[in-house]
């Protein structure tokens, strides 16, 4: 498939330079001009795309070669840029520094070491043949900015650095020093953003607070970012840069996961509930689409507010989020907890991270659903990393022995750490790690998967839901 989608990658020399603020502001500013904008994020992060989605008015989507394979990046990009309608412009926010791949990140495993810039912003830019605009925090530098820009522009000839946006610039004199420095590199200066503390976005133990939890406040922040970007950067030139990108070319290698919006099953739809609301905000947009493509009717349930699962629910998917922040409220919704426990006795449930905590007996002392013989609590340790895992047990998601790639991202632990039938195992440093629980039709673990990178997982889960529904009819 070949498609001409104007696109640009927003990168930085490292973390903390303002990529998310600039990318979100660009989405909001171009949308305010009447353009249909498509938001994308390099890497596995769930939170930045929540702000992108708010700014763009359509789902934020992730592009992670580690999770889905580099052969699928262009296809997934095009799917996002064309769904639900073709975009006029796509903004791709990078991850960490421009050339920081899986080996350099804290998101790492022993499998990632020595793989250069694999899964980096530069890697994705090359796969998409997209020009790069670099955001640089200029608050502590002057002419040295030229060395930073020059180094990034020349380090990899296959990466086209098409412009620079200087962020957190102080006085008018500082702005002139920055402009003169960038001019020496030959890379165009496309914007100068002054320091604005009022645009600070609050964070907590796992990073920024998801947009869904800030509601009106997040919407105001996004609108303010759009206004600042509109007055601080040259939107016309950035659009020209995006339109300079050549057509995206995709192909369908063996095992390619096609994400479509048409149902391919000949069976009647089976109703599958997906947890939503402020406590369960982590999920990749393609998961719901793949479920629908496999023959599911997807409905949403908010465990904080809904007192019952939707009528006719034949399966449940509970993704990630921050249930530890809402433990008391989740616990107080006794009716839904009991409904989920009843469903678990007869129907498939797939739970990741936050979903695992919700299915436990308790979370920080608050009663949860009691589906799993385990208790969960916050811990001091941050567990963060890519994992190359193997299914340890046959389940509604995978046959034993199936190899997958996923990631962990949590500050909680369960006791016991796993059940008699674990969900996954992997090798970490010098030890074998066993994770999760498989109990009947329930699959629960800390491992986050991107279902577009696991061929057949949606079809397998939907088939299990349909079979269980037939048995229980």
DAFENWO-V252241 format. One record per backbone hydrogen bond with DSSP energy under -0.5 kcal/mol. CO is the residue of the C=O (numbers start at 0). NH is the residue of the N-H. E is the energy in kcal/mol with one decimal. If there is no record, write none. Layout:
{{CO,NH,E} {CO,NH,E}}
//
This chain:
{{0,249,-2.8} {2,4,-1.0} {2,247,-3.2} {3,5,-0.6} {5,89,-2.2} {6,130,-0.5} {7,91,-2.5} {8,10,-0.7} {8,132,-3.1} {9,93,-3.0} {10,134,-3.3} {11,97,-2.0} {13,16,-0.7} {17,21,-2.4} {18,22,-3.2} {19,23,-2.7} {20,24,-2.4} {21,25,-2.7} {22,26,-2.2} {23,27,-2.3} {24,28,-2.8} {25,29,-2.8} {26,30,-2.1} {27,31,-2.2} {28,32,-0.8} {29,34,-2.1} {30,33,-2.0} {34,36,-0.7} {35,87,-2.6} {35,88,-1.6} {36,38,-0.5} {37,90,-2.3} {38,60,-1.5} {39,92,-2.9} {40,62,-2.8} {45,49,-0.6} {46,49,-1.2} {46,50,-1.0} {47,50,-0.9} {47,51,-2.1} {48,52,-2.6} {49,53,-1.4} {50,54,-2.1} {51,55,-2.7} {52,56,-2.7} {52,57,-0.6} {60,40,-2.4} {62,42,-1.6} {63,67,-2.3} {64,68,-1.7} {68,71,-1.5} {69,72,-0.9} {71,75,-2.7} {72,76,-2.5} {73,77,-2.6} {74,78,-2.5} {75,79,-2.3} {76,80,-2.6} {77,81,-1.7} {78,82,-0.7} {79,82,-0.7} {80,86,-2.3} {88,37,-2.4} {89,7,-1.6} {90,39,-2.0} {90,92,-0.6} {91,9,-3.3} {92,41,-3.1} {94,120,-0.5} {96,99,-1.6} {96,120,-0.6} {97,121,-2.4} {98,100,-0.8} {100,103,-0.9} {100,104,-1.3} {105,107,-1.7} {108,111,-1.5} {108,112,-0.8} {111,114,-1.6} {114,117,-1.8} {115,102,-0.6} {116,119,-2.2} {117,101,-2.7} {119,123,-2.1} {120,124,-2.5} {121,125,-2.3} {122,126,-2.2} {123,127,-2.1} {124,128,-0.7} {124,129,-2.3} {125,128,-0.7} {128,245,-0.5} {130,8,-2.6} {131,161,-2.7} {131,162,-0.9} {132,10,-2.6} {133,135,-0.5} {133,164,-2.8} {134,12,-0.6} {135,137,-0.8} {135,166,-3.2} {137,140,-1.1} {141,144,-1.7} {142,145,-2.1} {142,146,-0.5} {143,146,-0.5} {143,147,-1.6} {144,148,-2.6} {145,149,-2.9} {146,150,-2.5} {147,151,-2.2} {148,152,-2.3} {149,153,-1.6} {150,154,-1.5} {151,155,-0.5} {155,158,-2.1} {157,159,-0.6} {158,160,-0.9} {159,131,-2.9} {159,161,-1.0} {162,133,-2.5} {163,189,-3.1} {163,190,-0.8} {164,135,-2.4} {164,166,-0.5} {165,192,-3.2} {166,137,-2.8} {168,194,-1.5} {170,174,-2.2} {171,175,-2.0} {172,176,-2.3} {173,177,-2.5} {174,178,-2.3} {175,179,-2.6} {176,180,-2.3} {177,181,-2.5} {178,182,-2.1} {179,183,-1.1} {180,183,-0.6} {180,184,-0.5} {181,184,-1.5} {181,185,-0.7} {181,186,-0.7} {182,185,-0.8} {187,163,-2.1} {187,189,-0.7} {189,233,-3.0} {190,165,-2.5} {191,193,-0.5} {192,168,-2.6} {195,198,-1.5} {196,199,-1.8} {201,208,-2.0} {203,206,-2.1} {206,203,-3.1} {209,212,-1.4} {209,213,-0.5} {210,213,-1.4} {210,214,-1.4} {213,216,-1.9} {214,218,-1.9} {215,219,-2.1} {216,220,-2.1} {217,221,-2.6} {218,222,-2.3} {219,223,-2.4} {220,224,-2.5} {221,225,-2.3} {222,226,-2.0} {223,227,-2.5} {224,228,-2.6} {225,229,-2.2} {226,230,-1.5} {227,231,-1.2} {228,232,-2.3} {231,191,-1.9} {232,234,-1.2} {233,237,-2.0} {234,238,-2.4} {235,239,-2.0} {236,240,-2.3} {237,241,-2.4} {238,242,-2.2} {239,243,-0.8} {240,243,-0.9} {241,6,-1.7} {241,244,-1.2} {247,2,-2.0} {250,252,-0.8} {252,255,-2.1} {255,257,-0.7} {256,258,-0.6} {257,259,-0.7} {269,296,-2.5} {270,313,-3.2} {270,314,-0.6} {271,298,-2.2} {272,316,-2.5} {273,300,-1.9} {275,302,-0.6} {276,279,-0.9} {278,321,-0.9} {280,282,-0.7} {281,319,-1.3} {283,286,-1.8} {283,287,-0.6} {284,288,-1.3} {285,289,-2.8} {286,290,-2.2} {287,291,-2.5} {288,292,-2.5} {289,293,-1.6} {290,295,-2.1} {291,294,-1.4} {292,263,-2.4} {294,269,-1.7} {295,297,-0.7} {296,271,-2.3} {298,273,-2.5} {300,275,-2.7} {300,302,-0.7} {301,304,-1.5} {301,305,-3.0} {309,312,-1.7} {313,347,-0.6} {314,272,-2.6} {315,349,-2.4} {316,274,-2.8} {316,318,-0.5} {317,351,-2.7} {318,354,-0.7} {319,281,-1.9} {321,324,-1.1} {321,325,-0.8} {322,325,-0.5} {323,326,-0.6} {325,329,-2.8} {326,330,-2.5} {327,331,-1.9} {328,332,-0.9} {329,332,-0.7} {331,333,-1.9} {332,336,-1.9} {333,337,-2.5} {334,338,-1.7} {335,339,-2.8} {336,340,-2.1} {337,341,-2.1} {338,342,-2.3} {339,343,-2.3} {340,344,-0.7} {341,344,-1.0} {342,345,-1.8} {342,346,-2.8} {347,315,-1.9} {348,350,-0.5} {348,442,-2.9} {349,317,-2.9} {350,444,-1.8} {351,353,-0.7} {351,354,-2.5} {352,356,-2.0} {353,357,-2.2} {354,358,-1.8} {355,359,-0.7} {356,359,-0.7} {357,368,-2.2} {358,370,-1.3} {358,371,-2.3} {359,369,-2.6} {360,367,-2.8} {361,375,-2.8} {362,365,-2.0} {365,362,-2.3} {371,373,-2.1} {373,360,-3.4} {373,361,-0.7} {374,414,-2.8} {375,363,-2.8} {376,412,-2.1} {380,382,-0.6} {381,383,-0.7} {382,409,-2.3} {384,407,-2.6} {386,388,-0.7} {386,405,-2.6} {388,403,-2.6} {389,424,-1.7} {390,400,-2.8} {397,394,-2.2} {398,401,-2.2} {401,390,-2.8} {403,388,-1.7} {404,449,-0.5} {405,386,-2.8} {406,447,-2.8} {407,384,-1.7} {409,382,-3.1} {410,378,-3.1} {412,376,-2.2} {414,374,-2.1} {416,435,-0.8} {419,421,-0.6} {420,437,-2.2} {422,391,-1.9} {422,392,-0.7} {423,434,-2.6} {424,389,-2.3} {425,427,-0.5} {425,432,-3.5} {427,430,-2.6} {430,427,-3.2} {430,432,-0.6} {432,425,-2.2} {434,422,-1.6} {434,423,-2.6} {435,418,-1.5} {436,443,-2.7} {438,441,-2.1} {440,348,-2.0} {441,438,-2.1} {442,350,-3.2} {443,436,-3.4} {444,352,-3.3} {447,406,-1.6} {448,450,-0.7} {449,452,-2.8} {450,453,-1.4} {453,456,-2.0} {455,459,-2.4} {456,460,-2.2} {457,461,-2.7} {458,462,-2.4} {459,463,-2.1} {460,464,-2.2} {461,465,-2.5} {462,466,-2.4} {463,467,-2.3} {464,468,-2.2} {465,469,-2.0} {466,470,-2.1} {467,471,-2.2} {468,472,-0.8}}
//
